[in-house]
Every structure is written in structure tokens, then in C-alpha cells.
Amino acid sequence: MKVLFLHGWHSVVGGVKPTCLLDHGHDVINPALDDDNFDLAVSRAQTEYNQQRPDVIVGSSRGGAVALNISSKDTPLVLLCPAWKNWGTATTLKANSLLLHSRLDKVIPFEDSEELLANSGLPPETLVEVGYDHRLADEESLSVMLWACKLLVSGEKLPWLDDEQQTPVTSSDDGKSVSQEEVSYICDACGEEIVIPLDLTEGSNQTYVEDCPVCCRANTIHVHFDVEGNVQVWAEPEQDYD
């Protein structure tokens, strides 16, 4: 996967996020963008896009604003806390895109991404709440960034844009196939396969209790996204039964 990574204001080339993409085997174009002249930054990004033809564009903070202001045709965007209200003139987002933003971001308000979605007429699922600050450099946020890139580059329609589309991700521990919309687990009490919705907005490590709809026994459900964006799902009894 070829990624054009556009860094934020006063960020260094080769930071945590592009390095994460490199470490996972992706070809990363990470140009140095002018910090003082936004037009020059957009021009440099446009040149790299035209020459490299990446599979996906990842823009972080000011780099997200740069990504919105270049002509990227149908190339998908993954924008991390995009500073679109601070720089540039673009006010909408194309459909084959995902936003990642922390509600604890003290630099670019989470509400800015909600406004960008509203301007674009996109569903709320397009915005994934993740991380603990503006940088989105923690393990969970990096995992979600990788997942978002893989999902968009797969060429499949986003599940919330086409209710009939099922987008495979991987398999659970018991070999059962899962999708971006649903996953399944095996009830520890009765052995039935139970299908549950998958909600990435709840984080990359999820644990909750759910009653089996077949036998009514309670299961503790575990959902884990690894750094490759793959998902694992398993269940264990909430308590031991005689």
C-alpha cells in the first residue's frame, strides 16, 4: 500500500505515525511541508500526489487541511484531527474518507470534525473517536489509523454507505468469518454461534457482558483490534456454572 502522509504544523518528517506505517510494510511518501506558507504546503503535496499516485492519503492536523485542499480525485482520505477551520478553503469531505479524532483534543476541537461531517452530509460513523490528545500517537490510535487505511484501500464500499455490503476483515479465533459490521462468538454455556455488531468507535480493546440470546447465560465478550487492523473476538462465562 502506497501512502502519502501529510504531517502537521511544525511536525517533523519521519514522525511516529509515518514510521508506524513504514514498520508495517507500507510505502510511505512523507514530504516536508512548508510551515509558514499554506499555499506552498498545498503545492508540494499536490506535486507529490501527481507524481506518486498513492493508494491513500493520511493527513494529520494541518496536514489534514492540506489533504482537503489538494485535488486527489477518488483517492481515499484518512484525516487525523484535521485543522480545516484553521487553514485552507475546503469545508467538505468526500465520501470515501474517515476522520479520526479525540474528544480530549485541546488543539483542534472534536466538534470541528463533527461540523465537517455535517457540511458533507456524511453519516456519524465516518468519524471515529479515538485517542487521548491531539497527537493520536498512542497504540490504539495507530491501530485505528492502520485499520482505516486498509479498509479504504480495499476498494470495498464503507458498510454504512451500503447496508447490503459486507466487508471481510479477518477470522476470529474459532475460524468464523467476521465483517466490518458484525462479528461472532461462541457462547461458552450452550455452544451456539452468536452474531453481534462491531463498533470500532468503542476502541481497539473492548470488554462487556452480554446475555446469550439462546440460553440466557451471561458471557464476557472481548473484542481486540491489533496493530495490523485485524480483529479477534472471544467469549468467556461471566461466572462458573455447575
Phi and psi in degrees as GROMACS dihedral restraints (atoms count N, CA, C in turn):
[ dihedral_restraints ]
;  ai    aj    ak    al  type     phi  dphi    fc
    3     4     5     6     1   -98.6    20    10
    4     5     6     7     1   123.4    20    10
    6     7     8     9     1  -117.9    20    10
    7     8     9    10     1   127.9    20    10
    9    10    11    12     1   -93.8    20    10
   10    11    12    13     1   110.8    20    10
   12    13    14    15     1  -102.4    20    10
   13    14    15    16     1   122.8    20    10
   15    16    17    18     1  -109.5    20    10
   16    17    18    19     1   113.4    20    10
   18    19    20    21     1   -79.1    20    10
   19    20    21    22     1   168.5    20    10
   21    22    23    24     1   -85.1    20    10
   22    23    24    25     1  -179.7    20    10
   24    25    26    27     1   -65.1    20    10
   25    26    27    28     1   126.6    20    10
   27    28    29    30     1    61.1    20    10
   28    29    30    31     1    20.1    20    10
   30    31    32    33     1   -88.1    20    10
   31    32    33    34     1   156.3    20    10
   33    34    35    36     1   -95.3    20    10
   34    35    36    37     1   148.9    20    10
   36    37    38    39     1   -66.7    20    10
   37    38    39    40     1   138.4    20    10
   39    40    41    42     1    82.6    20    10
   40    41    42    43     1    30.0    20    10
   42    43    44    45     1   -74.9    20    10
   43    44    45    46     1  -167.7    20    10
   45    46    47    48     1   -61.5    20    10
   46    47    48    49     1   -44.5    20    10
   48    49    50    51     1   -71.1    20    10
   49    50    51    52     1   -49.4    20    10
   51    52    53    54     1   -65.0    20    10
   52    53    54    55     1   -32.3    20    10
   54    55    56    57     1   -65.0    20    10
   55    56    57    58     1   -39.3    20    10
   57    58    59    60     1   -59.3    20    10
   58    59    60    61     1   -44.3    20    10
   60    61    62    63     1   -62.7    20    10
   61    62    63    64     1   -42.0    20    10
   63    64    65    66     1   -62.7    20    10
   64    65    66    67     1   -44.4    20    10
   66    67    68    69     1   -62.8    20    10
   67    68    69    70     1   -21.8    20    10
   69    70    71    72     1   -99.7    20    10
   70    71    72    73     1    20.5    20    10
   72    73    74    75     1    86.8    20    10
   73    74    75    76     1    12.8    20    10
   75    76    77    78     1   -95.1    20    10
   76    77    78    79     1   151.3    20    10
   78    79    80    81     1   -85.3    20    10
   79    80    81    82     1   113.4    20    10
   81    82    83    84     1  -112.7    20    10
   82    83    84    85     1   123.2    20    10
   84    85    86    87     1   -98.2    20    10
   85    86    87    88     1   119.3    20    10
   87    88    89    90     1  -131.3    20    10
   88    89    90    91     1    72.6    20    10
   90    91    92    93     1   -71.3    20    10
   91    92    93    94     1   151.8    20    10
   93    94    95    96     1   -79.5    20    10
   94    95    96    97     1   121.1    20    10
   96    97    98    99     1  -101.3    20    10
   97    98    99   100     1   138.9    20    10
   99   100   101   102     1   -60.5    20    10
  100   101   102   103     1   127.3    20    10
  102   103   104   105     1   -81.8    20    10
  103   104   105   106     1   -21.8    20    10
  105   106   107   108     1   -99.9    20    10
  106   107   108   109     1   -28.8    20    10
  108   109   110   111     1  -119.7    20    10
  109   110   111   112     1   106.7    20    10
  111   112   113   114     1   -64.4    20    10
  112   113   114   115     1   -37.8    20    10
  114   115   116   117     1   -61.7    20    10
  115   116   117   118     1   -39.8    20    10
  117   118   119   120     1   -65.6    20    10
  118   119   120   121     1   -38.0    20    10
  120   121   122   123     1   -62.7    20    10
  121   122   123   124     1   -43.6    20    10
  123   124   125   126     1   -64.4    20    10
  124   125   126   127     1   -42.0    20    10
  126   127   128   129     1   -61.5    20    10
  127   128   129   130     1   -43.1    20    10
  129   130   131   132     1   -64.3    20    10
  130   131   132   133     1   -43.3    20    10
  132   133   134   135     1   -64.5    20    10
  133   134   135   136     1   -40.1    20    10
  135   136   137   138     1   -63.7    20    10
  136   137   138   139     1   -40.8    20    10
  138   139   140   141     1   -62.3    20    10
  139   140   141   142     1   -45.3    20    10
  141   142   143   144     1   -63.1    20    10
  142   143   144   145     1   -40.7    20    10
  144   145   146   147     1   -62.7    20    10
  145   146   147   148     1   -47.1    20    10
  147   148   149   150     1   -63.0    20    10
  148   149   150   151     1   -36.8    20    10
  150   151   152   153     1   -81.5    20    10
  151   152   153   154     1   -37.8    20    10
  153   154   155   156     1   -95.4    20    10
  154   155   156   157     1   -26.3    20    10
  156   157   158   159     1    48.6    20    10
  157   158   159   160     1    65.6    20    10
  159   160   161   162     1   -69.1    20    10
  160   161   162   163     1   162.1    20    10
  162   163   164   165     1   -79.8    20    10
  163   164   165   166     1   -28.3    20    10
  165   166   167   168     1  -153.7    20    10
  166   167   168   169     1   150.5    20    10
  168   169   170   171     1  -113.7    20    10
  169   170   171   172     1   128.4    20    10
  171   172   173   174     1  -112.2    20    10
  172   173   174   175     1   122.9    20    10
  174   175   176   177     1  -122.5    20    10
  175   176   177   178     1   127.6    20    10
  177   178   179   180     1  -108.4    20    10
  178   179   180   181     1   122.3    20    10
  180   181   182   183     1    56.5    20    10
  181   182   183   184     1  -114.3    20    10
  183   184   185   186     1   -60.7    20    10
  184   185   186   187     1   -33.0    20    10
  186   187   188   189     1   -63.3    20    10
  187   188   189   190     1   -28.9    20    10
  189   190   191   192     1   -66.3    20    10
  190   191   192   193     1   -38.9    20    10
  192   193   194   195     1   -65.6    20    10
  193   194   195   196     1   -40.0    20    10
  195   196   197   198     1   -59.3    20    10
  196   197   198   199     1   -46.0    20    10
  198   199   200   201     1   -59.4    20    10
  199   200   201   202     1   -37.8    20    10
  201   202   203   204     1   -70.5    20    10
  202   203   204   205     1   -22.7    20    10
  204   205   206   207     1  -102.7    20    10
  205   206   207   208     1     3.4    20    10
  207   208   209   210     1   -99.9    20    10
  208   209   210   211     1   161.7    20    10
  210   211   212   213     1   -87.4    20    10
  211   212   213   214     1   104.5    20    10
  213   214   215   216     1  -115.4    20    10
  214   215   216   217     1    11.7    20    10
  216   217   218   219     1    50.9    20    10
  217   218   219   220     1  -125.3    20    10
  219   220   221   222     1   -99.5    20    10
  220   221   222   223     1    13.0    20    10
  222   223   224   225     1   -69.6    20    10
  223   224   225   226     1   127.5    20    10
  225   226   227   228     1   -68.8    20    10
  226   227   228   229     1   155.5    20    10
  228   229   230   231     1  -118.8    20    10
  229   230   231   232     1   137.8    20    10
  231   232   233   234     1  -119.5    20    10
  232   233   234   235     1   110.1    20    10
  234   235   236   237     1  -110.1    20    10
  235   236   237   238     1   128.2    20    10
  237   238   239   240     1  -106.0    20    10
  238   239   240   241     1   111.0    20    10
  240   241   242   243     1    45.4    20    10
  241   242   243   244     1    55.9    20    10
  243   244   245   246     1   -65.5    20    10
  244   245   246   247     1   134.6    20    10
  246   247   248   249     1   -93.8    20    10
  247   248   249   250     1    51.6    20    10
  249   250   251   252     1   -68.8    20    10
  250   251   252   253     1   -24.4    20    10
  252   253   254   255     1   -82.3    20    10
  253   254   255   256     1   -14.3    20    10
  255   256   257   258     1   -93.3    20    10
  256   257   258   259     1   -31.0    20    10
  258   259   260   261     1  -138.0    20    10
  259   260   261   262     1   146.1    20    10
  261   262   263   264     1    82.7    20    10
  262   263   264   265     1  -178.0    20    10
  264   265   266   267     1  -117.1    20    10
  265   266   267   268     1    -9.7    20    10
  267   268   269   270     1   -69.3    20    10
  268   269   270   271     1   136.1    20    10
  270   271   272   273     1  -128.7    20    10
  271   272   273   274     1     5.1    20    10
  273   274   275   276     1  -132.8    20    10
  274   275   276   277     1   162.4    20    10
  276   277   278   279     1  -124.2    20    10
  277   278   279   280     1   137.5    20    10
  279   280   281   282     1   -76.2    20    10
  280   281   282   283     1   162.0    20    10
  282   283   284   285     1   -65.6    20    10
  283   284   285   286     1   -37.7    20    10
  285   286   287   288     1   -85.4    20    10
  286   287   288   289     1    61.7    20    10
  288   289   290   291     1  -142.2    20    10
  289   290   291   292     1   161.4    20    10
  291   292   293   294     1  -137.3    20    10
  292   293   294   295     1   142.6    20    10
  294   295   296   297     1  -109.3    20    10
  295   296   297   298     1   134.6    20    10
  297   298   299   300     1  -118.0    20    10
  298   299   300   301     1   128.6    20    10
  300   301   302   303     1  -154.5    20    10
  301   302   303   304     1   143.9    20    10
  303   304   305   306     1   -96.1    20    10
  304   305   306   307     1   135.3    20    10
  306   307   308   309     1   -70.1    20    10
  307   308   309   310     1   -13.9    20    10
  309   310   311   312     1   -93.4    20    10
  310   311   312   313     1     5.3    20    10
  312   313   314   315     1   -61.8    20    10
  313   314   315   316     1   121.2    20    10
  315   316   317   318     1  -100.1    20    10
  316   317   318   319     1     1.9    20    10
  318   319   320   321     1  -102.2    20    10
  319   320   321   322     1   -54.0    20    10
  321   322   323   324     1  -117.2    20    10
  322   323   324   325     1   115.2    20    10
  324   325   326   327     1   -59.6    20    10
  325   326   327   328     1   141.0    20    10
  327   328   329   330     1   -55.7    20    10
  328   329   330   331     1   -33.7    20    10
  330   331   332   333     1   -63.1    20    10
  331   332   333   334     1   -23.5    20    10
  333   334   335   336     1   -64.0    20    10
  334   335   336   337     1   -39.6    20    10
  336   337   338   339     1   -70.7    20    10
  337   338   339   340     1   -35.8    20    10
  339   340   341   342     1   -62.7    20    10
  340   341   342   343     1   -38.7    20    10
  342   343   344   345     1   -67.5    20    10
  343   344   345   346     1   -38.9    20    10
  345   346   347   348     1   -61.4    20    10
  346   347   348   349     1   -40.9    20    10
  348   349   350   351     1   -62.9    20    10
  349   350   351   352     1   -44.9    20    10
  351   352   353   354     1   -61.8    20    10
  352   353   354   355     1   -42.3    20    10
  354   355   356   357     1   -59.9    20    10
  355   356   357   358     1   -32.0    20    10
  357   358   359   360     1   -93.4    20    10
  358   359   360   361     1    -8.6    20    10
  360   361   362   363     1    68.1    20    10
  361   362   363   364     1    29.1    20    10
  363   364   365   366     1   -97.7    20    10
  364   365   366   367     1   152.0    20    10
  366   367   368   369     1   -70.7    20    10
  367   368   369   370     1   158.5    20    10
  369   370   371   372     1   -61.6    20    10
  370   371   372   373     1   -23.6    20    10
  372   373   374   375     1   -64.4    20    10
  373   374   375   376     1   -17.1    20    10
  375   376   377   378     1   -67.3    20    10
  376   377   378   379     1   -21.0    20    10
  378   379   380   381     1  -104.9    20    10
  379   380   381   382     1   117.6    20    10
  381   382   383   384     1  -103.9    20    10
  382   383   384   385     1   119.6    20    10
  384   385   386   387     1   -83.6    20    10
  385   386   387   388     1   120.0    20    10
  387   388   389   390     1  -154.4    20    10
  388   389   390   391     1   155.9    20    10
  390   391   392   393     1    86.7    20    10
  391   392   393   394     1   177.9    20    10
  393   394   395   396     1  -123.6    20    10
  394   395   396   397     1    -4.0    20    10
  396   397   398   399     1  -161.8    20    10
  397   398   399   400     1  -169.8    20    10
  399   400   401   402     1   -72.4    20    10
  400   401   402   403     1   -28.7    20    10
  402   403   404   405     1   -71.1    20    10
  403   404   405   406     1   -32.7    20    10
  405   406   407   408     1    51.6    20    10
  406   407   408   409     1    46.3    20    10
  408   409   410   411     1  -107.5    20    10
  409   410   411   412     1     5.6    20    10
  411   412   413   414     1   -77.5    20    10
  412   413   414   415     1   165.7    20    10
  414   415   416   417     1   -58.8    20    10
  415   416   417   418     1   -42.1    20    10
  417   418   419   420     1   -63.8    20    10
  418   419   420   421     1   -44.9    20    10
  420   421   422   423     1   -64.5    20    10
  421   422   423   424     1   -39.4    20    10
  423   424   425   426     1   -64.6    20    10
  424   425   426   427     1   -38.5    20    10
  426   427   428   429     1   -62.1    20    10
  427   428   429   430     1   -42.7    20    10
  429   430   431   432     1   -68.3    20    10
  430   431   432   433     1   -37.2    20    10
  432   433   434   435     1   -60.0    20    10
  433   434   435   436     1   -45.6    20    10
  435   436   437   438     1   -62.7    20    10
  436   437   438   439     1   -44.1    20    10
  438   439   440   441     1   -59.0    20    10
  439   440   441   442     1   -45.2    20    10
  441   442   443   444     1   -62.5    20    10
  442   443   444   445     1   -43.0    20    10
  444   445   446   447     1   -62.7    20    10
  445   446   447   448     1   -45.6    20    10
  447   448   449   450     1   -63.7    20    10
  448   449   450   451     1   -40.7    20    10
  450   451   452   453     1   -63.1    20    10
  451   452   453   454     1   -47.4    20    10
  453   454   455   456     1   -70.5    20    10
  454   455   456   457     1   -36.9    20    10
  456   457   458   459     1   -73.6    20    10
  457   458   459   460     1   -20.2    20    10
  459   460   461   462     1   -60.3    20    10
  460   461   462   463     1   -20.7    20    10
  462   463   464   465     1    84.7    20    10
  463   464   465   466     1    -5.8    20    10
  465   466   467   468     1   -77.3    20    10
  466   467   468   469     1   149.6    20    10
  468   469   470   471     1   -67.8    20    10
  469   470   471   472     1   144.5    20    10
  471   472   473   474     1   -63.1    20    10
  472   473   474   475     1   135.9    20    10
  474   475   476   477     1   -53.7    20    10
  475   476   477   478     1   -38.4    20    10
  477   478   479   480     1   -77.4    20    10
  478   479   480   481     1    -7.8    20    10
  480   481   482   483     1   -95.7    20    10
  481   482   483   484     1   -11.0    20    10
  483   484   485   486     1  -150.7    20    10
  484   485   486   487     1    98.8    20    10
  486   487   488   489     1   -62.2    20    10
  487   488   489   490     1   -22.5    20    10
  489   490   491   492     1   -89.6    20    10
  490   491   492   493     1    -6.5    20    10
  492   493   494   495     1   -88.8    20    10
  493   494   495   496     1   126.9    20    10
  495   496   497   498     1  -108.6    20    10
  496   497   498   499     1   123.5    20    10
  498   499   500   501     1  -108.8    20    10
  499   500   501   502     1   107.5    20    10
  501   502   503   504     1   -64.5    20    10
  502   503   504   505     1   145.5    20    10
  504   505   506   507     1  -114.8    20    10
  505   506   507   508     1   -61.8    20    10
  507   508   509   510     1  -166.2    20    10
  508   509   510   511     1  -160.6    20    10
  510   511   512   513     1  -120.4    20    10
  511   512   513   514     1   151.0    20    10
  513   514   515   516     1   -80.2    20    10
  514   515   516   517     1   177.5    20    10
  516   517   518   519     1   -59.3    20    10
  517   518   519   520     1   -29.8    20    10
  519   520   521   522     1   -90.8    20    10
  520   521   522   523     1     9.1    20    10
  522   523   524   525     1    87.1    20    10
  523   524   525   526     1    -1.9    20    10
  525   526   527   528     1   -74.9    20    10
  526   527   528   529     1   135.5    20    10
  528   529   530   531     1   -72.2    20    10
  529   530   531   532     1   149.8    20    10
  531   532   533   534     1  -129.1    20    10
  532   533   534   535     1   169.1    20    10
  534   535   536   537     1  -134.7    20    10
  535   536   537   538     1   174.5    20    10
  537   538   539   540     1   -66.8    20    10
  538   539   540   541     1   -23.3    20    10
  540   541   542   543     1   -94.5    20    10
  541   542   543   544     1   -34.0    20    10
  543   544   545   546     1  -138.8    20    10
  544   545   546   547     1   151.9    20    10
  546   547   548   549     1  -134.0    20    10
  547   548   549   550     1   169.5    20    10
  549   550   551   552     1  -134.9    20    10
  550   551   552   553     1   152.6    20    10
  552   553   554   555     1  -135.9    20    10
  553   554   555   556     1   164.7    20    10
  555   556   557   558     1  -103.2    20    10
  556   557   558   559     1   120.9    20    10
  558   559   560   561     1   -61.7    20    10
  559   560   561   562     1   128.2    20    10
  561   562   563   564     1   -68.6    20    10
  562   563   564   565     1   -25.4    20    10
  564   565   566   567     1   -84.0    20    10
  565   566   567   568     1   -47.0    20    10
  567   568   569   570     1  -112.0    20    10
  568   569   570   571     1    -9.9    20    10
  570   571   572   573     1    80.0    20    10
  571   572   573   574     1     6.6    20    10
  573   574   575   576     1   -79.4    20    10
  574   575   576   577     1   146.9    20    10
  576   577   578   579     1   -82.2    20    10
  577   578   579   580     1   124.8    20    10
  579   580   581   582     1  -116.0    20    10
  580   581   582   583     1   128.4    20    10
  582   583   584   585     1   -95.0    20    10
  583   584   585   586     1   132.0    20    10
  585   586   587   588     1  -131.1    20    10
  586   587   588   589     1   155.5    20    10
  588   589   590   591     1   -72.7    20    10
  589   590   591   592     1   148.6    20    10
  591   592   593   594     1  -104.0    20    10
  592   593   594   595     1   125.1    20    10
  594   595   596   597     1  -128.6    20    10
  595   596   597   598     1    98.2    20    10
  597   598   599   600     1   -66.4    20    10
  598   599   600   601     1   -22.7    20    10
  600   601   602   603     1   -65.7    20    10
  601   602   603   604     1   -13.5    20    10
  603   604   605   606     1   -84.9    20    10
  604   605   606   607     1     1.8    20    10
  606   607   608   609     1   106.7    20    10
  607   608   609   610     1   170.6    20    10
  609   610   611   612     1   -86.4    20    10
  610   611   612   613     1   -12.2    20    10
  612   613   614   615     1  -129.5    20    10
  613   614   615   616     1   108.8    20    10
  615   616   617   618     1  -121.2    20    10
  616   617   618   619     1   138.8    20    10
  618   619   620   621     1  -140.2    20    10
  619   620   621   622     1   126.7    20    10
  621   622   623   624     1  -155.2    20    10
  622   623   624   625     1   164.0    20    10
  624   625   626   627     1  -104.9    20    10
  625   626   627   628     1   135.2    20    10
  627   628   629   630     1  -141.8    20    10
  628   629   630   631     1   136.8    20    10
  630   631   632   633     1   -76.7    20    10
  631   632   633   634     1   135.2    20    10
  633   634   635   636     1   -64.6    20    10
  634   635   636   637     1   128.2    20    10
  636   637   638   639     1   -71.0    20    10
  637   638   639   640     1    -9.7    20    10
  639   640   641   642     1   -94.2    20    10
  640   641   642   643     1   -53.4    20    10
  642   643   644   645     1  -107.6    20    10
  643   644   645   646     1    -7.1    20    10
  645   646   647   648     1    70.2    20    10
  646   647   648   649     1     7.6    20    10
  648   649   650   651     1   -77.2    20    10
  649   650   651   652     1   146.1    20    10
  651   652   653   654     1   -82.5    20    10
  652   653   654   655     1   134.2    20    10
  654   655   656   657     1  -119.1    20    10
  655   656   657   658     1   142.3    20    10
  657   658   659   660     1   -90.1    20    10
  658   659   660   661     1   116.9    20    10
  660   661   662   663     1   -96.8    20    10
  661   662   663   664     1   133.6    20    10
  663   664   665   666     1  -117.5    20    10
  664   665   666   667     1   129.7    20    10
  666   667   668   669     1  -126.2    20    10
  667   668   669   670     1   126.5    20    10
  669   670   671   672     1  -134.9    20    10
  670   671   672   673     1   126.9    20    10
  672   673   674   675     1   -99.7    20    10
  673   674   675   676     1   125.6    20    10
  675   676   677   678     1   -87.1    20    10
  676   677   678   679     1  -179.9    20    10
  678   679   680   681     1   -68.9    20    10
  679   680   681   682     1   -14.1    20    10
  681   682   683   684     1   -85.9    20    10
  682   683   684   685     1    -5.4    20    10
  684   685   686   687     1    89.2    20    10
  685   686   687   688     1     2.7    20    10
  687   688   689   690     1   -79.9    20    10
  688   689   690   691     1   156.4    20    10
  690   691   692   693     1  -118.5    20    10
  691   692   693   694     1   139.0    20    10
  693   694   695   696     1  -121.5    20    10
  694   695   696   697     1   138.7    20    10
  696   697   698   699     1  -133.8    20    10
  697   698   699   700     1   132.8    20    10
  699   700   701   702     1  -151.7    20    10
  700   701   702   703     1   162.9    20    10
  702   703   704   705     1  -130.7    20    10
  703   704   705   706     1   151.9    20    10
  705   706   707   708     1  -141.8    20    10
  706   707   708   709     1   152.9    20    10
  708   709   710   711     1   -64.6    20    10
  709   710   711   712     1   141.6    20    10
  711   712   713   714     1   -66.9    20    10
  712   713   714   715     1   -29.2    20    10
  714   715   716   717     1  -148.7    20    10
  715   716   717   718     1   160.9    20    10
  717   718   719   720     1   -77.3    20    10
  718   719   720   721     1   137.8    20    10
  720   721   722   723     1  -110.1    20    10
  721   722   723   724     1   143.3    20    10
